[in-house]
Amino acid sequence: MSRVPTPGVFPIPLAWRMSLRRWGGRPTPRLLLVSVCQQRLWECERQGPGRIHLRRRFIISTSRFGVGQQEGSFQTPLGLHRVARKIGAGEPIGTVFKARRPVGLTRNGLPDATICHRILWLEGLEPGLNSGGAVDSFRRYIYIHGFGDETTLGRPASHGCIHLAASDLIPLFDRTPEGTLVWIDQ
């Protein structure tokens, strides 16, 4: 996904279609596309066979260690994923999470919170690439989540996860059901 057009309808990228075929599944009605090189996430809707409609674009931050699948690398994994779990629904903005449990608020003395607001926990769908063994995205705790220091958005700064601003994350969380497919590309 080296270049993605402005919002509108376009064909599903070939690499993503091939991953879908290997996985054996079909695109979900809502899709999230992540571009590491552009530090962007696109919220899409399926528009018939082989086409998607780009609805919204968000500035993100991926790993400062680059892309990679290996456990302990702190890199952002590539390939086809799905939202396995949603954590934080109904919690106030600024909620800080440790081990996926709320532990306080950013405005109450936790401004450097590494995981806050909401969590979309990703599960890799490609065995040997991002699923199973030492490359399993779910066991690596790869999330789309909020972050205390939003000044890092637009450049690689995470430890493998995908960071979003609270103002983008909370509505995206509310619109995104569990099971939604997520494609992470360089």
VOSE-24711 format. One line per field, with one value per residue: residue number from 1; residue in three letters; chain; x, y, z of N, C-alpha, C in turn. Coordinates in pm, whole numbers, padded with zeros to 5 digits. Example, Ala and Ser with C-alpha at 12.3 -4.5 7.8 and 13.67 -1.06 7.14 Angstrom:
nr <- (1;2)
rest <- (ALA;SER)
kette <- (A;A)
n_px <- (01319;01285)
n_py <- (-00569;-00225)
n_pz <- (00780;00708)
ca_px <- (01230;01367)
ca_py <- (-00450;-00106)
ca_pz <- (00780;00714)
c_px <- (01320;01290)
c_py <- (-00330;00003)
c_pz <- (00780;00787)
% end
This chain:
nr <- (1;2;3;4;5;6;7;8;9;10;11;12;13;14;15;16;17;18;19;20;21;22;23;24;25;26;27;28;29;30;31;32;33;34;35;36;37;38;39;40;41;42;43;44;45;46;47;48;49;50;51;52;53;54;55;56;57;58;59;60;61;62;63;64;65;66;67;68;69;70;71;72;73;74;75;76;77;78;79;80;81;82;83;84;85;86;87;88;89;90;91;92;93;94;95;96;97;98;99;100;101;102;103;104;105;106;107;108;109;110;111;112;113;114;115;116;117;118;119;120;121;122;123;124;125;126;127;128;129;130;131;132;133;134;135;136;137;138;139;140;141;142;143;144;145;146;147;148;149;150;151;152;153;154;155;156;157;158;159;160;161;162;163;164;165;166;167;168;169;170;171;172;173;174;175;176;177;178;179;180;181;182;183;184;185;186)
rest <- (MET;SER;ARG;VAL;PRO;THR;PRO;GLY;VAL;PHE;PRO;ILE;PRO;LEU;ALA;TRP;ARG;MET;SER;LEU;ARG;ARG;TRP;GLY;GLY;ARG;PRO;THR;PRO;ARG;LEU;LEU;LEU;VAL;SER;VAL;CYS;GLN;GLN;ARG;LEU;TRP;GLU;CYS;GLU;ARG;GLN;GLY;PRO;GLY;ARG;ILE;HIS;LEU;ARG;ARG;ARG;PHE;ILE;ILE;SER;THR;SER;ARG;PHE;GLY;VAL;GLY;GLN;GLN;GLU;GLY;SER;PHE;GLN;THR;PRO;LEU;GLY;LEU;HIS;ARG;VAL;ALA;ARG;LYS;ILE;GLY;ALA;GLY;GLU;PRO;ILE;GLY;THR;VAL;PHE;LYS;ALA;ARG;ARG;PRO;VAL;GLY;LEU;THR;ARG;ASN;GLY;LEU;PRO;ASP;ALA;THR;ILE;CYS;HIS;ARG;ILE;LEU;TRP;LEU;GLU;GLY;LEU;GLU;PRO;GLY;LEU;ASN;SER;GLY;GLY;ALA;VAL;ASP;SER;PHE;ARG;ARG;TYR;ILE;TYR;ILE;HIS;GLY;PHE;GLY;ASP;GLU;THR;THR;LEU;GLY;ARG;PRO;ALA;SER;HIS;GLY;CYS;ILE;HIS;LEU;ALA;ALA;SER;ASP;LEU;ILE;PRO;LEU;PHE;ASP;ARG;THR;PRO;GLU;GLY;THR;LEU;VAL;TRP;ILE;ASP;GLN)
kette <- (A;A;A;A;A;A;A;A;A;A;A;A;A;A;A;A;A;A;A;A;A;A;A;A;A;A;A;A;A;A;A;A;A;A;A;A;A;A;A;A;A;A;A;A;A;A;A;A;A;A;A;A;A;A;A;A;A;A;A;A;A;A;A;A;A;A;A;A;A;A;A;A;A;A;A;A;A;A;A;A;A;A;A;A;A;A;A;A;A;A;A;A;A;A;A;A;A;A;A;A;A;A;A;A;A;A;A;A;A;A;A;A;A;A;A;A;A;A;A;A;A;A;A;A;A;A;A;A;A;A;A;A;A;A;A;A;A;A;A;A;A;A;A;A;A;A;A;A;A;A;A;A;A;A;A;A;A;A;A;A;A;A;A;A;A;A;A;A;A;A;A;A;A;A;A;A;A;A;A;A;A;A;A;A;A;A)
n_px <- (00085;00178;00092;-00205;-00515;-00704;-01003;-01257;-01376;-01190;-00990;-00929;-00605;-00361;-00177;-00311;-00548;-00438;-00349;-00596;-00703;-00523;-00578;-00840;-01073;-01332;-01356;-01450;-01743;-01654;-01328;-00985;-00703;-00357;-00075;00258;00477;00360;00251;-00024;-00370;-00646;-00992;-01223;-01495;-01646;-01722;-01883;-01768;-01420;-01371;-01319;-01432;-01280;-01329;-01242;-00938;-00656;-00394;-00120;00102;00358;00590;00902;01112;01086;00948;00840;00807;00885;00871;00948;01087;00983;00874;00647;00409;00348;00093;-00219;-00465;-00706;-00951;-00946;-01026;-01199;-01127;-01211;-01449;-01688;-01532;-01393;-01251;-00900;-00847;-00614;-00446;-00320;-00196;-00432;-00630;-00815;-00634;-00619;-00628;-00510;-00509;-00485;-00222;-00084;00054;00234;00134;00142;-00048;-00368;-00711;-00862;-00854;-00786;-00736;-00522;-00525;-00320;-00363;-00222;-00060;00265;00356;00229;00094;00091;00356;00667;00595;00344;00098;-00115;-00032;00189;00078;-00018;-00165;-00413;-00417;-00465;-00239;-00038;00130;00060;00204;00380;00256;00236;00491;00726;00717;00631;00628;00579;00301;00008;-00047;-00303;-00468;-00672;-00911;-00958;-00943;-01149;-01409;-01358;-01319;-01579;-01720;-01612;-01650;-01571;-01374;-01337;-01141;-00792;-00540;-00199;00055;00375)
n_py <- (-00116;00134;00377;00527;00632;00941;00972;00757;00511;00219;-00049;-00347;-00386;-00596;-00758;-00776;-00904;-01152;-01244;-01267;-01479;-01688;-01707;-01782;-01654;-01401;-01052;-00836;-00632;-00379;-00241;-00204;-00034;-00016;00183;00166;00309;00550;00628;00620;00535;00389;00391;00177;00068;-00220;-00243;-00411;-00692;-00719;-00445;-00148;00121;00411;00565;00725;00887;00853;00988;00810;00631;00404;00135;00243;00084;-00025;-00259;-00593;-00936;-01090;-01208;-01007;-00820;-00566;-00455;-00345;-00569;-00714;-00777;-00966;-00917;-00940;-00769;-00888;-00854;-00601;-00346;-00143;-00010;00234;00339;00639;00907;00920;00712;00492;00193;-00108;-00423;-00462;-00369;-00107;00149;00406;00761;00969;01243;01255;01248;01065;01131;01024;00791;00476;00314;00398;00522;00348;00005;-00188;-00507;-00698;-00989;-01203;-01346;-01501;-01789;-01855;-01611;-01397;-01531;-01783;-01962;-01787;-01556;-01460;-01225;-01173;-01293;-01136;-00908;-00700;-00400;-00159;00149;00419;00681;00847;01065;01246;01393;01243;01130;01053;00986;00714;00573;00394;00083;-00132;-00146;00023;00354;00593;00912;01019;01150;01041;00766;00685;00726;00556;00308;00270;00234;00005;-00333;-00635;-00876;-00737;-00695;-00619;-00479;-00462;-00289;-00224)
n_pz <- (00000;-00092;-00196;-00120;-00234;-00190;00015;-00110;-00350;-00415;-00560;-00366;-00235;-00402;-00248;-00008;-00086;-00156;00095;00222;00072;00140;00411;00393;00442;00420;00337;00605;00680;00766;00753;00848;00741;00766;00720;00757;00653;00582;00819;00878;00925;00773;00777;00646;00434;00301;-00041;-00225;-00431;-00413;-00380;-00187;00022;00120;00416;00638;00748;00956;01160;01283;01508;01473;01550;01680;01631;01386;01144;01203;01300;01517;01850;02130;01984;01971;01745;01486;01370;01046;00792;00773;01014;01283;01483;01790;02056;02238;02457;02729;02685;02768;02970;03117;02916;02903;03071;03210;03130;03265;03210;03073;03240;03400;03570;03658;03581;03313;03361;03632;03741;03580;03329;03146;03044;02888;02769;02703;02720;02515;02394;02112;02060;01871;01662;01486;01160;00986;00971;01090;00999;01144;01334;01576;01746;01796;01669;01713;01704;01883;02125;02158;02246;02074;02001;01891;02022;02264;02372;02612;02532;02279;02099;01958;01744;01396;01347;01380;01699;01890;02083;01919;01899;01762;01778;01845;01843;02116;02042;01793;01836;02022;01892;01670;01797;01899;01660;01552;01528;01715;01546;01312;01022;00992;00809;00800;00656;00505)
ca_px <- (00000;00271;00012;-00349;-00580;-00789;-01127;-01331;-01379;-01076;-00975;-00851;-00468;-00332;-00115;-00415;-00635;-00368;-00354;-00733;-00718;-00448;-00652;-00963;-01188;-01382;-01348;-01559;-01805;-01566;-01189;-00886;-00577;-00249;00047;00368;00561;00287;00202;-00167;-00468;-00768;-01114;-01286;-01612;-01647;-01816;-01896;-01652;-01291;-01360;-01344;-01452;-01206;-01418;-01168;-00793;-00605;-00250;-00086;00244;00394;00711;01029;01208;01055;00849;00890;00710;00945;00844;01058;01152;00916;00845;00508;00394;00280;00000;-00361;-00504;-00844;-00972;-00986;-01094;-01211;-01114;-01224;-01579;-01754;-01437;-01375;-01132;-00785;-00826;-00486;-00457;-00203;-00245;-00566;-00723;-00801;-00558;-00619;-00655;-00394;-00515;-00462;-00086;-00026;00060;00320;00071;00175;-00170;-00482;-00838;-00926;-00762;-00831;-00632;-00514;-00487;-00270;-00438;-00136;00030;00406;00389;00187;00012;00160;00497;00730;00552;00201;00064;-00202;00053;00281;-00002;-00019;-00291;-00437;-00456;-00428;-00107;-00036;00202;00011;00295;00458;00178;00289;00627;00743;00754;00575;00704;00518;00159;-00034;-00103;-00399;-00515;-00798;-01024;-00981;-00956;-01275;-01515;-01322;-01349;-01725;-01770;-01541;-01686;-01474;-01372;-01300;-01008;-00693;-00425;-00084;00148;00488)
ca_py <- (00000;00246;00498;00506;00756;01013;00897;00716;00367;00170;-00194;-00400;-00412;-00734;-00831;-00801;-01009;-01280;-01285;-01312;-01612;-01785;-01721;-01852;-01577;-01292;-00922;-00797;-00510;-00266;-00283;-00104;-00048;00057;00203;00202;00412;00678;00655;00646;00427;00421;00317;00148;-00019;-00302;-00194;-00516;-00780;-00665;-00298;-00089;00266;00477;00658;00819;00867;00897;00989;00710;00609;00262;00110;00312;-00022;-00072;-00366;-00728;-01026;-01168;-01175;-00938;-00725;-00437;-00407;-00357;-00683;-00692;-00878;-00966;-00934;-00901;-00719;-01004;-00807;-00457;-00324;-00006;00051;00298;00405;00780;00943;00934;00591;00426;00048;-00195;-00561;-00449;-00329;00035;00173;00548;00853;01047;01378;01242;01213;00963;01189;00945;00661;00413;00258;00466;00552;00227;-00093;-00286;-00609;-00763;-01129;-01233;-01450;-01569;-01879;-01843;-01470;-01319;-01621;-01903;-01958;-01663;-01442;-01445;-01087;-01172;-01321;-01023;-00795;-00592;-00328;-00022;00208;00556;00700;00973;01173;01247;01467;01146;01083;01092;00932;00591;00600;00295;-00040;-00236;-00121;00134;00460;00687;01019;00987;01203;00949;00628;00652;00699;00438;00195;00253;00191;-00114;-00453;-00744;-00953;-00651;-00723;-00512;-00509;-00377;-00293;-00133)
ca_pz <- (00000;-00095;-00216;-00109;-00277;-00096;00034;-00227;-00372;-00492;-00548;-00254;-00281;-00437;-00137;00091;-00143;-00146;00236;00247;00013;00222;00536;00359;00486;00336;00404;00693;00628;00800;00742;00885;00668;00832;00642;00845;00591;00581;00954;00862;00934;00699;00810;00517;00427;00181;-00143;-00325;-00447;-00452;-00371;-00057;00025;00227;00486;00722;00756;01086;01183;01384;01536;01483;01628;01651;01597;01251;01129;01225;01359;01624;01989;02195;01893;01985;01611;01442;01280;00918;00745;00802;01154;01313;01619;01869;02175;02260;02601;02775;02653;02880;03062;03081;02840;02992;03151;03190;03145;03290;03193;03018;03345;03432;03694;03692;03472;03275;03421;03776;03775;03493;03195;03058;03027;02760;02711;02764;02651;02464;02335;02013;02069;01740;01646;01353;01089;00890;01042;01057;00975;01261;01415;01620;01783;01843;01586;01736;01740;02000;02242;02172;02296;01975;02010;01848;02151;02292;02431;02686;02462;02141;02012;01880;01629;01266;01333;01457;01837;01982;02106;01838;01881;01677;01863;01787;01933;02185;01966;01681;01885;02090;01793;01591;01886;01903;01527;01506;01603;01722;01422;01200;00967;00995;00721;00832;00543;00516)
c_px <- (00090;00199;-00135;-00416;-00659;-00921;-01205;-01325;-01257;-01064;-00895;-00711;-00440;-00273;-00219;-00511;-00570;-00368;-00493;-00755;-00647;-00522;-00782;-01088;-01229;-01365;-01470;-01621;-01721;-01424;-01099;-00757;-00473;-00130;00156;00448;00492;00239;00056;-00247;-00591;-00879;-01191;-01412;-01606;-01756;-01826;-01768;-01527;-01274;-01389;-01359;-01376;-01297;-01342;-01021;-00746;-00453;-00221;00062;00263;00530;00832;01139;01179;00949;00917;00792;00756;00908;00968;01127;01100;00888;00697;00497;00315;00175;-00142;-00387;-00655;-00849;-01029;-01066;-01093;-01213;-01128;-01355;-01641;-01662;-01422;-01249;-01018;-00761;-00695;-00504;-00321;-00258;-00393;-00672;-00704;-00731;-00556;-00650;-00531;-00394;-00493;-00322;-00021;-00012;00145;00265;00104;00054;-00289;-00599;-00914;-00819;-00839;-00717;-00634;-00467;-00441;-00344;-00354;-00034;00174;00450;00354;00096;00091;00306;00544;00693;00405;00166;-00023;-00120;00159;00210;00008;-00159;-00292;-00489;-00414;-00297;-00105;00026;00164;00100;00380;00383;00237;00432;00639;00791;00708;00673;00637;00371;00135;-00104;-00195;-00433;-00649;-00919;-01055;-01014;-01095;-01389;-01485;-01353;-01498;-01781;-01714;-01579;-01567;-01487;-01335;-01159;-00922;-00576;-00314;00020;00262;00454)
c_py <- (00123;00378;00461;00638;00821;00936;00876;00565;00328;00020;-00233;-00431;-00561;-00814;-00866;-00909;-01146;-01332;-01335;-01453;-01718;-01812;-01797;-01778;-01472;-01162;-00898;-00668;-00383;-00320;-00169;-00135;00042;00064;00251;00316;00549;00720;00700;00517;00476;00330;00301;00066;-00095;-00251;-00298;-00595;-00704;-00515;-00253;00062;00322;00582;00767;00783;00926;00895;00894;00717;00458;00252;00192;00213;-00083;-00181;-00501;-00808;-01087;-01116;-01110;-00834;-00582;-00373;-00425;-00472;-00647;-00799;-00861;-01000;-00913;-00849;-00835;-00963;-00655;-00436;-00175;00061;00109;00365;00551;00802;00967;00813;00525;00277;-00014;-00336;-00561;-00417;-00180;00055;00320;00630;00935;01184;01374;01189;01106;01016;01108;00805;00602;00350;00323;00480;00425;00136;-00178;-00388;-00691;-00908;-01150;-01350;-01530;-01656;-01866;-01700;-01386;-01400;-01747;-01880;-01822;-01542;-01407;-01304;-01080;-01194;-01214;-00899;-00675;-00531;-00207;00045;00353;00560;00836;01090;01173;01328;01373;01096;01138;01047;00805;00620;00493;00180;-00157;-00214;-00005;00235;00550;00794;00978;01031;01119;00809;00597;00635;00577;00311;00165;00199;00055;-00237;-00550;-00826;-00870;-00681;-00598;-00557;-00410;-00398;-00196;-00003)
c_pz <- (00000;-00119;-00208;-00145;-00164;-00084;-00096;-00240;-00456;-00473;-00424;-00306;-00300;-00320;-00031;00042;-00132;-00002;00272;00192;00096;00352;00512;00402;00385;00410;00491;00638;00653;00801;00788;00809;00734;00738;00737;00783;00589;00719;00950;00880;00859;00748;00681;00537;00296;00087;-00254;-00340;-00491;-00442;-00228;-00071;00145;00290;00561;00724;00888;01086;01299;01417;01549;01552;01584;01614;01460;01251;01150;01307;01492;01763;02051;02109;01911;01849;01580;01344;01154;00895;00795;00949;01165;01457;01699;01992;02179;02411;02631;02744;02779;02980;03021;02997;02939;03080;03111;03218;03174;03289;03155;03124;03376;03567;03733;03568;03441;03341;03572;03805;03691;03349;03097;03033;02890;02692;02780;02666;02611;02405;02234;02003;01940;01749;01503;01291;00991;00964;00993;01029;01098;01354;01448;01657;01832;01758;01608;01787;01865;02127;02263;02226;02202;01973;01917;01974;02160;02368;02498;02613;02314;02047;01926;01757;01499;01245;01417;01599;01936;02006;02036;01809;01785;01767;01782;01890;01993;02103;01843;01731;01940;01990;01706;01670;01885;01772;01484;01588;01613;01594;01300;01154;00967;00910;00757;00724;00568;00451)
% end
